[in-house]
Amino acid sequence: MCEGRPDDVAIIDATGRHTYRDLRRAVGHQTKLLLYWDLPAGSRVALLGANSIFWVASYLAVMRAGHTAVPLAPVLTSDDIRSKMAHAGCAALLIDERLTRRFATVTGSVERTATSSAMRELLATDAERPLPDARPPAESAVLVFTSGTTSRPRAVRVGHDNVLANTASIVEYLDLRRDDRMLVVLPFSYCFGASLLHTHLAVGASLRICETQAFPETIVEAIEADRCTGFAGVPSSYQLLLRASSFESRALPSLRHLQQAGGRLPSAQVDRVVAAQPHARLFLMYGQTEATARLAYLPPEMLAAKAGSVGRAIPGVSLRIADEQGRDVAPGTVGEIRARGANVTLGYWDDPTGTAEKYVDGELLTGDFGRMDEDGFLHVVDRRDDFIKSWGYRVSSHEVEDVALELGAVAQAAAVGRPDPDAGEAVVLFAALRPGATVGVDEIEAHLRTRLAKHLVPHEVRIIDHLPLNQNGKVVKTELRAWARSDGEAPTDGAELVQTGGRHG
C-alpha cells in the first residue's frame, strides 16, 4: 500500500513532514511490536488517536501482522470506547501518547497497550527498522463502527478484498497520480477518511493532515501553503468553508479535484463550490460504510445536466432500485437502493441477525430510498429513518432542506419530524445562518411556502447557531428530533424558535 519513492513525502502532520522511508520505518517498528506480543492470528487491535503518522503506521502494521484493526475516534467518551472495544473483543490497544491521561480508564482495561512514544523516538533518529514479512491476512482487515444509533455498538467487517477493490475504483475515476497531495480533515477512523489514505498511499501520493475543521480558514491556508491538489469533505465541510472562510474569494490554483460524499450537498451550494474554484473538478459521491464507503459518483462534466444526482455506480459495483418485495421498479419510481459488487463488505461483527437483514443473497440493502432515471443516474431521496410521515404523506427531509438552502443567508438546514396528534409527524426545520446574515424567519417561511407543496411546508422553523454534528461531520438528526420535542426550548444559546402556523389537512 506504501508505493511512494523513499524520499517522497507521504504524510504531513503536526509533527512534521514524513517521507515514505519514514513511514516504512514506522510500520516496521509497529509490526515488530505486534509480533512480539504474539497475539493469536486475527486478533482485534484497537487504534486510538487523531490523524497522524502514528495512526497510519499502526493501522498498516496491524494488518501486516495478520490482525484486524479497530479504529476508534478520540472524540468519543471513555465509556463509549470501552464498550466498543469489549464488543470487538480487542486484545490490545495502540494509543497516541497525548491521549493516555484522558483515557486512563481505557488503557487500564486492556492487558497489552503501547503508546506512540517509542515510534516517535525512532523517527527522531536515522535508524532503520526493516519491515517484517507480512503474516497471512485476517479475514477482516478492519472493523469500522457505524455512526448510527443502535442500542449496541455495530461494527462493519471490511475485508482486504473490499479495500483493494474500493481503492482501485477510486484511483481510476479520480485519475490519482504520484504528484497529488490531499488535504485531509476527515478522520481516518471514518470510512471516507480511510479511503483517502488507501488511495493516495496506493499511488505514492501524499496527505497533508489538518487536525480540525473548527477554524475553516486554516483549511484554505493549508491548501495554499502546501499546494494541495485535492480536498475531500462531507456536506458540512463545504458548508463551513462557504459560511466562514475565504474559500469563495481566494484563488487556490493548486486544487485539481474536490470530493464530496457522506450525504447530499444541495445544488445551490454545489454551484457555489464550482464557481469558487472553477479549475478544480468536483466529484459528488455516494456510499455507505457497509460498501467500503463508495457506491456511485457523478462526473464533474455531468453536474449541470444531472443536477441533484449522485451519479452512476463506480467500476465493479451494480445498483438497482427495488420495491418492498425486492423486485425492480420502473425508472423514475422511488424504492430502496440495493448494491452488489466487490465493495460490499462481509457483514456485521458478532451480529448474525443484523447481517441477515442487511445482506441478502450477496446484495446490500442500503436502507436509502432513491430513484434511477432513464440514463441510469441515481437520485437519493432520503434515508429510511429520515422520512417524515405527515398528514399521510411521506416527506423527504432533503426536499425541505434544499429549498431552505436556496436562500443565500442559510448556511445549514435540517428537517426532522416531531410527533403530532393530528399530522402524525409535524415537520420541523432547523437552520443555521451565515455570519452577519439578517434574514428573518418570516422570510424563510415565505420562501418555503412559495417553493414547496403545502404538505411539505414546516410546522416550525428554528434558527440555531449551528447544527449538531457527529465525529464524522454528519448531522445528528436524533439529537434534532429530541430538540424538536422540547416544547419550544432553544437547544443552544442564541437559538430562536418561530411557529409558522403550518397546518395541513
QUIDANOR-V232846 format. One record per pair of residues at least 12 apart in sequence whose ideal C-beta (glycine too) atoms are under 7 Angstrom apart, sorted by the first residue. I is the first residue (numbers start at 1). J is the second residue. D is the distance in Angstrom with one decimal. If there is no record, write none. Layout:
((I:J:D) (I:J:D))
//
This chain:
((1:60:6.3) (1:198:6.8) (1:201:5.0) (1:202:6.0) (2:20:5.8) (2:23:5.7) (2:24:6.0) (2:201:5.5) (3:201:6.7) (3:202:6.0) (3:203:6.3) (3:204:4.3) (4:20:3.7) (4:204:3.5) (5:20:6.3) (5:204:6.7) (6:19:6.4) (6:20:5.5) (6:21:4.0) (7:19:5.6) (7:21:6.9) (8:20:5.2) (8:204:6.1) (8:206:6.9) (9:206:4.6) (10:23:4.5) (10:206:5.7) (11:23:6.4) (11:53:4.6) (11:56:6.0) (11:207:5.7) (11:209:6.9) (12:206:6.8) (12:208:4.4) (12:209:6.4) (12:226:6.4) (13:51:6.9) (13:52:4.6) (13:53:5.6) (13:209:4.5) (14:52:6.9) (14:211:6.2) (15:53:7.0) (18:53:4.8) (22:123:5.8) (23:53:6.5) (23:56:6.7) (23:57:6.3) (24:131:6.1) (25:122:6.5) (25:123:7.0) (25:128:6.5) (25:129:4.4) (26:53:6.0) (26:57:3.5) (26:119:5.5) (26:123:6.3) (27:57:4.8) (27:60:4.9) (27:61:5.1) (27:64:6.6) (27:131:6.3) (28:129:3.9) (28:130:5.6) (28:131:4.6) (28:132:6.7) (29:119:5.3) (29:122:5.2) (29:129:4.7) (30:57:5.2) (30:58:5.1) (30:61:3.4) (30:119:6.4) (31:61:4.2) (31:64:4.9) (31:65:5.3) (31:131:6.7) (31:132:5.1) (32:132:6.0) (33:114:5.8) (34:61:6.0) (34:62:6.6) (34:65:4.0) (34:67:6.6) (35:65:5.7) (35:132:6.1) (37:92:6.2) (37:112:5.3) (39:67:6.4) (39:91:5.3) (39:92:6.4) (41:66:5.1) (41:135:6.9) (41:136:7.0) (41:138:6.9) (42:66:6.8) (42:67:6.3) (42:68:6.2) (42:138:4.0) (42:139:6.6) (43:67:4.8) (43:91:4.3) (43:92:6.9) (44:67:7.0) (44:68:4.9) (44:70:5.1) (44:88:4.7) (44:89:5.7) (44:90:4.7) (44:91:6.3) (44:143:6.5) (45:62:4.7) (45:67:5.1) (45:69:6.2) (45:70:6.4) (45:90:6.6) (45:91:6.8) (45:92:4.8) (45:94:6.5) (46:70:4.7) (46:72:5.8) (46:85:5.2) (46:90:4.3) (46:93:4.6) (47:59:6.0) (47:62:7.0) (47:69:5.7) (47:70:6.5) (47:71:5.0) (47:72:6.6) (47:94:5.2) (48:72:4.9) (48:74:6.1) (48:81:6.8) (48:93:6.5) (48:95:4.5) (48:96:6.8) (48:99:6.2) (48:103:6.7) (49:74:6.3) (49:95:6.3) (49:96:3.3) (49:99:6.4) (49:116:7.0) (50:74:5.8) (50:96:6.5) (50:211:5.9) (51:184:6.2) (51:187:6.2) (51:188:5.3) (51:209:4.6) (51:211:6.8) (52:96:6.8) (52:209:6.8) (54:96:5.9) (54:116:4.1) (54:119:5.8) (55:188:5.8) (56:197:6.5) (57:119:6.5) (58:94:4.4) (59:71:7.0) (59:188:7.0) (63:137:6.7) (63:141:5.5) (64:134:4.9) (65:135:5.6) (66:135:3.1) (66:136:5.6) (66:137:6.4) (66:138:5.8) (67:138:5.7) (68:138:4.7) (68:140:4.7) (68:141:6.7) (68:142:6.6) (68:143:6.0) (69:141:6.9) (69:142:4.8) (70:88:4.9) (70:90:5.7) (70:143:4.8) (71:142:6.9) (71:144:6.9) (71:188:6.6) (71:189:3.7) (72:84:6.1) (72:189:6.4) (73:187:5.8) (73:189:4.8) (73:471:4.3) (74:99:5.9) (75:471:4.5) (78:103:5.6) (78:105:4.9) (78:106:5.3) (81:103:6.8) (81:106:5.2) (82:106:5.9) (82:109:5.5) (83:153:5.9) (84:145:5.7) (84:153:4.8) (85:110:6.7) (87:152:6.9) (87:153:4.3) (87:155:6.7) (87:350:6.9) (88:143:5.4) (88:155:6.0) (88:349:6.2) (90:110:6.2) (91:112:6.6) (92:110:6.4) (92:112:3.9) (92:113:7.0) (93:107:6.5) (93:110:4.8) (93:113:4.7) (94:114:5.6) (95:107:6.4) (95:113:6.6) (95:115:5.7) (96:116:5.0) (97:115:4.0) (97:116:4.8) (97:117:4.8) (100:115:6.0) (137:160:5.1) (139:159:6.7) (140:157:4.3) (140:158:6.5) (140:159:6.2) (140:346:6.4) (141:158:5.6) (141:159:6.0) (141:160:4.6) (141:163:5.6) (142:158:4.5) (143:155:4.1) (143:157:6.2) (143:349:5.4) (144:156:4.8) (144:158:5.7) (144:191:5.4) (144:289:5.4) (146:289:5.3) (147:470:5.1) (147:472:5.6) (147:474:6.2) (149:478:5.1) (154:348:5.7) (154:351:6.5) (154:354:6.7) (155:348:6.5) (155:349:4.2) (156:289:4.9) (156:290:5.5) (156:345:5.3) (156:348:6.3) (157:345:5.9) (157:346:4.0) (157:347:5.7) (157:348:6.8) (157:349:5.5) (158:292:5.9) (158:345:5.2) (159:345:6.6) (159:346:5.1) (161:342:6.4) (162:292:4.5) (162:342:6.9) (162:343:6.0) (162:345:5.3) (163:198:6.0) (163:292:6.5) (165:316:5.5) (165:342:3.5) (165:343:5.6) (166:195:6.3) (166:292:4.0) (166:293:6.5) (166:294:5.5) (166:343:5.1) (167:198:4.5) (167:199:5.4) (167:202:5.3) (169:294:6.5) (169:314:4.5) (169:315:4.6) (169:316:5.6) (170:195:6.2) (170:199:4.9) (170:294:6.3) (171:199:5.4) (171:202:6.1) (171:203:6.0) (172:315:5.9) (173:297:6.0) (173:314:6.5) (173:315:7.0) (174:257:6.0) (174:283:6.7) (176:199:5.8) (176:200:6.8) (176:203:4.9) (176:205:6.2) (177:203:6.3) (177:205:6.8) (178:203:5.7) (178:204:4.4) (178:205:5.8) (180:200:6.6) (180:205:4.1) (180:229:4.7) (180:230:5.9) (180:256:7.0) (181:205:6.5) (181:206:4.8) (181:208:5.8) (181:226:6.4) (181:227:6.7) (181:228:4.8) (181:229:5.3) (182:196:5.4) (182:200:5.3) (182:205:6.9) (182:207:5.1) (182:208:7.0) (182:228:6.6) (182:230:4.4) (182:232:6.7) (183:208:5.2) (183:210:6.1) (183:219:6.6) (183:222:5.7) (183:223:5.2) (183:228:4.1) (183:230:6.8) (183:231:4.8) (184:196:5.7) (184:207:5.2) (184:208:6.7) (184:209:5.1) (184:210:6.6) (185:210:5.0) (185:213:5.0) (185:219:6.2) (185:233:6.3) (185:237:6.2) (186:232:6.5) (186:233:6.8) (186:472:6.9) (186:473:6.9) (187:471:6.4) (187:472:6.7) (190:472:4.3) (191:289:4.7) (191:292:6.7) (191:293:3.9) (192:261:5.5) (192:262:5.6) (192:293:5.2) (195:293:4.8) (195:294:6.7) (196:232:5.7) (208:222:6.1) (208:226:4.8) (208:228:5.6) (210:222:5.2) (213:237:6.3) (213:240:6.0) (213:473:7.0) (216:240:4.6) (216:241:5.2) (216:244:4.9) (216:245:3.9) (217:245:4.7) (217:246:6.5) (219:241:6.6) (219:245:6.7) (220:245:5.1) (220:246:5.6) (220:247:5.5) (220:250:5.9) (223:252:5.3) (223:254:6.9) (223:255:6.6) (224:252:5.9) (227:254:4.1) (228:254:6.0) (228:255:7.0) (229:254:5.8) (229:255:6.4) (229:256:4.1) (230:256:6.3) (230:257:5.1) (231:255:6.7) (231:258:5.4) (232:259:3.8) (233:260:6.2) (234:261:6.8) (234:262:3.3) (234:263:5.9) (234:472:6.7) (234:473:4.3) (234:474:6.0) (235:260:6.9) (235:262:6.8) (235:263:4.7) (235:264:6.6) (235:265:4.6) (236:412:6.9) (236:469:5.6) (236:473:4.7) (236:475:6.9) (237:473:5.8) (238:260:6.2) (238:265:5.8) (238:269:6.4) (238:273:5.8) (239:269:6.6) (239:411:5.5) (239:412:5.2) (242:269:6.3) (242:272:5.7) (242:411:6.8) (243:411:3.9) (243:434:5.1) (243:435:6.8) (244:435:6.1) (247:276:5.6) (248:272:6.6) (248:276:4.2) (252:277:5.9) (253:279:6.6) (255:277:5.4) (255:279:6.8) (255:280:3.9) (256:280:6.2) (257:280:6.1) (257:281:4.8) (257:283:6.4) (258:273:6.8) (258:280:5.1) (258:282:4.6) (258:283:6.9) (259:283:5.2) (259:285:6.3) (260:282:6.8) (260:284:5.4) (260:285:6.7) (261:285:4.0) (261:286:6.6) (261:287:6.0) (262:472:6.7) (262:473:6.8) (262:474:5.9) (263:474:6.2) (264:380:6.2) (264:398:5.9) (265:284:6.9) (266:401:6.7) (266:402:4.4) (266:405:4.4) (267:307:4.9) (267:308:5.8) (267:402:6.9) (268:405:5.5) (268:406:5.1) (269:405:6.2) (270:303:6.5) (274:303:6.6) (281:300:4.1) (282:300:5.4) (282:303:6.6) (283:297:5.5) (283:298:6.9) (283:300:6.3) (284:297:6.9) (284:298:4.3) (284:310:5.7) (284:311:6.5) (285:297:4.6) (285:310:6.8) (286:310:3.7) (286:378:6.8) (286:380:6.2) (288:366:5.8) (290:345:5.4) (290:358:6.5) (290:364:5.6) (291:339:5.6) (291:343:4.7) (291:344:5.5) (291:345:6.8) (291:364:5.9) (292:343:4.6) (292:345:6.1) (294:314:5.4) (294:343:6.2) (295:313:6.5) (295:314:6.6) (295:317:5.7) (295:319:6.4) (295:339:5.3) (295:343:6.9) (296:310:5.2) (296:311:4.7) (296:312:5.9) (296:313:5.4) (296:314:6.2) (296:319:6.4) (296:378:5.3) (297:311:4.7) (297:314:5.8) (298:310:5.8) (298:311:3.2) (299:311:6.8) (306:377:5.0) (308:379:5.8) (309:377:4.4) (309:378:6.2) (309:379:5.2) (310:378:5.4) (310:380:5.7) (311:377:6.2) (311:378:6.5) (312:376:5.3) (312:377:5.8) (312:378:6.8) (316:341:5.0) (316:342:4.9) (316:343:6.7) (317:339:6.1) (317:341:3.6) (317:343:5.5) (318:340:5.0) (318:341:5.9) (319:337:6.4) (319:339:5.5) (319:378:6.2) (320:338:5.3) (321:333:6.8) (321:335:4.2) (321:337:6.3) (321:370:6.4) (321:371:6.2) (321:372:5.1) (322:335:5.2) (322:336:5.4) (322:338:5.2) (323:335:5.2) (331:372:5.7) (331:373:5.9) (331:374:4.9) (332:371:5.6) (332:373:6.5) (333:371:6.1) (334:369:5.7) (334:370:6.9) (334:371:5.0) (334:381:5.5) (335:369:6.7) (336:365:6.2) (336:366:6.8) (336:369:5.8) (337:366:4.6) (337:368:4.7) (337:369:7.0) (337:370:4.9) (337:378:7.0) (338:363:5.3) (338:364:6.6) (338:365:5.7) (338:366:6.7) (339:363:6.9) (339:364:4.5) (339:366:6.2) (340:362:6.1) (340:363:4.9) (344:364:4.8) (347:359:5.4) (367:383:6.5) (367:384:4.7) (368:380:5.7) (368:383:5.8) (369:381:4.8) (369:382:5.8) (369:384:6.4) (381:396:5.1) (381:398:6.8) (382:396:4.5) (382:397:5.7) (382:398:5.5) (386:477:6.1) (388:415:6.8) (388:416:7.0) (388:417:3.7) (388:425:5.1) (388:427:5.5) (389:417:6.9) (389:424:5.2) (389:425:5.2) (390:417:6.8) (390:423:4.8) (390:424:6.1) (390:425:5.0) (390:426:6.6) (390:427:5.6) (390:455:6.3) (391:423:5.0) (391:424:6.9) (391:455:5.4) (391:504:4.8) (391:505:6.4) (393:455:4.6) (395:427:6.0) (395:455:6.9) (395:456:5.8) (397:415:4.2) (397:416:6.8) (399:456:6.3) (400:415:4.0) (400:427:6.4) (400:429:6.1) (400:452:6.8) (400:456:5.8) (400:458:6.5) (401:413:4.4) (401:414:6.2) (401:415:5.4) (403:448:6.0) (403:451:4.6) (403:452:5.7) (404:429:6.1) (404:431:5.8) (404:444:6.5) (404:448:6.6) (407:439:6.2) (407:444:6.5) (407:447:5.8) (409:433:5.4) (409:434:5.7) (409:437:3.7) (409:439:3.8) (410:431:5.1) (410:433:6.2) (411:432:5.3) (411:433:6.1) (411:434:4.7) (412:431:6.9) (412:432:4.2) (412:466:6.9) (412:467:4.9) (413:429:6.4) (413:430:6.9) (413:431:4.8) (414:430:5.0) (414:467:5.5) (414:475:5.0) (414:477:6.4) (414:480:5.7) (415:427:5.9) (415:428:7.0) (415:429:4.9) (415:458:6.6) (416:428:5.6) (416:477:5.4) (416:480:4.7) (416:481:4.8) (416:484:5.5) (418:481:6.9) (418:484:4.0) (418:485:5.6) (419:485:7.0) (423:504:6.9) (426:459:3.9) (427:458:4.4) (427:459:5.6) (428:458:6.1) (428:459:6.5) (428:460:4.7) (428:462:6.8) (428:484:4.2) (429:458:4.1) (429:461:4.9) (430:462:5.1) (430:464:5.7) (430:467:6.3) (430:480:5.6) (431:444:6.4) (431:461:6.6) (431:463:5.4) (432:464:5.9) (432:465:6.4) (432:466:5.0) (432:467:5.8) (433:463:6.5) (441:461:5.0) (441:463:6.1) (441:496:6.8) (441:498:3.9) (444:461:5.5) (445:461:6.0) (445:500:4.9) (454:504:5.4) (455:504:4.9) (457:502:4.7) (458:500:6.2) (458:502:6.2) (459:500:6.4) (459:502:4.6) (460:497:6.9) (460:498:7.0) (460:499:5.8) (460:500:6.2) (461:498:5.2) (461:500:5.7) (462:495:6.4) (462:496:6.7) (462:497:5.0) (463:495:6.7) (463:496:4.4) (464:491:6.0) (464:492:5.3) (464:495:4.2) (465:492:4.9) (465:493:6.8) (465:494:5.3) (465:495:6.6) (468:480:6.8))
//
